[in-house]
Amino acid sequence: MEQTSQSGERMWTVSEAADYLRMSKQWVRKRANEGHLPGHRYPGSSRLWFDPQVVRAFSRGQLVAVVALPKSA
């Protein structure tokens, strides 16, 4: 099932966010886990998803306050 953002855009995977930011997947995961880059885990899934608008804002330095993702068990 395809995940969509609040704006209706398809959510990005770690790979897609990394490609857009021109960084590694590990770098993206680390920033998400530290709370610097907001990501989302849907119930029942261990995959990390990113709102494209948020990733674009992050790349422009426009994100301010973010809460870290809960650690998965």
N, C-alpha and C positions, 0 to 999 in steps of 0.2 A: 504494500500500500504506500502510495506517495504521500509524504508529509508536506503540508503547506503552512506558510507563515501567516501572520495576522493580515498582512497586505495581500494575501492570495498567491504570492510567489511560491514556487517549489523550494522547500528547505534544502540547504546544501549539506553534503557529507563532509567529513573531515578532509578528504582528498580534494573536494571542490573548493573548500575554504582555503586550503593550503595553496592550491594552484592560483587562486585569485590574489592571495597575499604574497605569492612567490616565496613561500617558506615551506619547511618540511611538515609532514603530518605530525611528527613528534612535537614540533614547536607549537602547532595549533592546539594539540591535546594538552600540553603543559600550560599554555595561556588560559585555556578553558578551565582546567582544574584549579588554577590559581585564582580564577575569578576575573581575569583581565579581559577575556574574550567570552561574552555570553554564549552559551550553548544550551541545548535542551536534550534530555533523554525522555523519550515517551514511555509510558507505563508498559512493562513487559518487554522492553527492548534495552539492550546494552549499548546500542549505537548512539553516537553523539551527532546532533543535527544543529545547523546554524541558519539563522535568518539572514538571507543575502543583504538586506538593508543594514543590519547590524554589522556584518562583516565589512561592508563598504564604509560605514561610519567609523569603525575601528581603524581602517586603513588610512582615513583622513585625520585620525587623532581626535574624533568628536565624541568618544565615549567617556563618561565621567564616572559614575558610580555603578558598580556591578557586584552581585552577590555570587560567591563561589558555588559551583555545582556540588551536590552532596556526593560523598564517596560511595561507589557501588560496592555491594557486598560480594 
